[in-house]
């Protein structure tokens, strides 16, 4: 079954090893109309981290590639201020009701960069928005770090979850 073009691009970037797509996908994100709290400021671009195991397996974090592609076009700095712990299942395989619990307390602040985000405006970058659980968990940590505002930008929005029927 053919997926949407955005889904195909995300899948190729995330699972197909096509890391070169990250820059072009980030460029597309840079063409989005930014909210007023971001316009005229110089926000920090913060990628949503993946686990170390997934990063080693892929060789990169797809959100970091998107963040760099976006930042390069708009002239904003990229700062990796979050760490992702835990090795739970990927969000893709979970029902929406399970996603929030799966990302609860998995993000922490990188101590070395924590002071740099105090009172900053942050553009949080991820590849796909499904339920918002991952973004919400990451934003919660950023706010606890003293960030003034968090604006989420994703490359794609997943379609609502539909339970597949057997038969």
C-alpha positions in Angstrom: 0.0 0.0 0.0 1.4 3.4 -1.0 1.6 5.9 1.9 1.5 9.7 1.5 4.6 11.4 0.1 5.4 12.9 3.5 5.1 9.5 5.1 7.4 8.0 2.5 10.0 10.7 3.1 9.9 10.3 6.8 10.2 6.5 6.5 13.2 6.8 4.1 14.9 9.2 6.4 14.2 7.3 9.6 14.5 3.7 8.5 15.9 3.7 5.0 19.2 5.4 5.8 18.6 8.3 3.5 20.1 10.9 5.9 20.6 13.3 3.0 16.8 13.9 3.0 17.0 15.6 6.4 18.5 18.8 4.9 15.8 19.2 2.2 13.0 18.2 4.6 14.3 20.8 7.0 14.3 23.4 4.2 10.6 22.6 3.6 10.0 23.2 7.3 11.8 26.6 7.1 9.2 27.7 4.7 6.4 27.3 7.2 4.8 30.4 8.6 6.2 30.9 12.1 4.1 32.0 15.1 4.4 35.6 16.3 6.4 34.6 19.4 9.1 33.2 17.1 9.2 36.0 14.5 11.7 38.7 15.3 13.5 36.6 18.0 16.4 34.3 17.6 15.1 31.1 19.1 17.1 28.0 19.8 16.3 25.1 17.6 16.1 22.0 19.7 15.8 18.5 18.1 13.8 15.8 19.9 16.4 13.2 20.9 16.2 9.6 20.1 17.7 6.8 22.2 21.4 6.2 22.0 20.8 2.7 20.7 18.6 4.0 17.8 21.1 6.7 17.1 24.0 4.1 16.9 21.9 1.8 14.7 20.9 4.6 12.2 24.1 6.6 12.5 22.1 9.8 13.2 19.1 11.3 14.9 16.6 12.2 12.2 15.2 15.1 14.2 18.7 16.6 14.5 19.1 16.4 10.7 15.7 18.2 10.2 16.7 20.8 12.9 20.0 21.5 11.1 18.3 21.9 7.7 15.7 24.3 9.2 18.3 26.3 11.2 20.6 26.6 8.2 17.8 28.4 6.2 16.6 30.7 9.0 19.9 31.4 10.7 19.0 30.1 14.1 21.4 28.1 16.3 20.8 24.4 17.0 21.4 23.2 20.5 20.9 19.7 21.7 19.7 20.3 25.2 17.7 17.1 25.8 18.8 13.5 26.4 16.5 10.6 25.9 16.8 7.7 28.3 15.1 4.4 28.4 14.8 1.8 25.7 11.1 1.3 25.5 9.3 0.3 22.4 9.2 2.7 19.5 6.1 4.9 19.5 5.1 3.6 16.1 4.0 0.3 17.4 1.9 1.7 20.3 -1.8 2.6 20.6 -2.3 6.3 21.3 -3.4 5.5 24.8 0.0 3.8 25.5 2.2 6.6 24.0 2.0 9.0 26.9 3.1 6.4 29.4 5.9 5.3 27.1 7.6 8.7 27.1 6.8 9.7 30.7 10.1 10.8 32.3 12.3 9.7 29.4 13.7 13.1 28.6 16.3 14.9 30.8 18.3 18.1 30.5 21.9 18.0 29.4 23.6 19.7 32.3 26.3 21.4 30.2 23.7 23.4 28.2 21.0 23.9 30.7 21.9 27.5 31.6 21.9 28.5 27.9 18.2 27.8 27.6 17.0 29.9 30.5 14.4 32.4 29.3 15.0 31.4 25.7 12.4 30.8 23.0 12.7 27.3 21.7 11.6 25.7 18.4 11.3 22.0 19.1 11.8 19.9 16.0 10.6 16.4 15.3 9.8 14.3 12.3 6.2 13.4 12.9 3.4 14.5 15.2 1.0 11.7 16.1 -0.6 12.1 19.5 1.7 14.9 20.8 2.9 12.7 23.7 6.6 12.9 22.7 6.5 16.6 22.1 4.6 17.2 25.3 7.1 15.2 27.4 10.0 17.1 25.8 8.4 20.5 26.2 7.7 19.7 29.9 11.4 19.3 30.5 12.3 22.4 28.5 9.8 24.5 30.6 11.3 23.1 33.8 14.7 24.2 32.5 13.4 27.8 32.4 12.5 28.1 28.7 10.1 31.0 28.0 8.2 29.4 25.1 8.2 26.2 23.1 7.0 26.0 19.6 6.8 22.6 17.9 7.6 22.1 14.3 7.3 18.7 12.7 7.7 17.6 9.1 4.6 15.5 9.0 1.4 14.9 10.9 0.2 11.3 11.2 -3.3 10.4 10.4 -5.5 9.4 13.3 -4.9 5.9 14.6 -7.4 3.3 13.3 -7.7 -0.1 14.8 -7.3 -2.7 12.0 -9.9 -5.4 11.9 -8.9 -9.0 11.4 -10.7 -10.8 8.7 
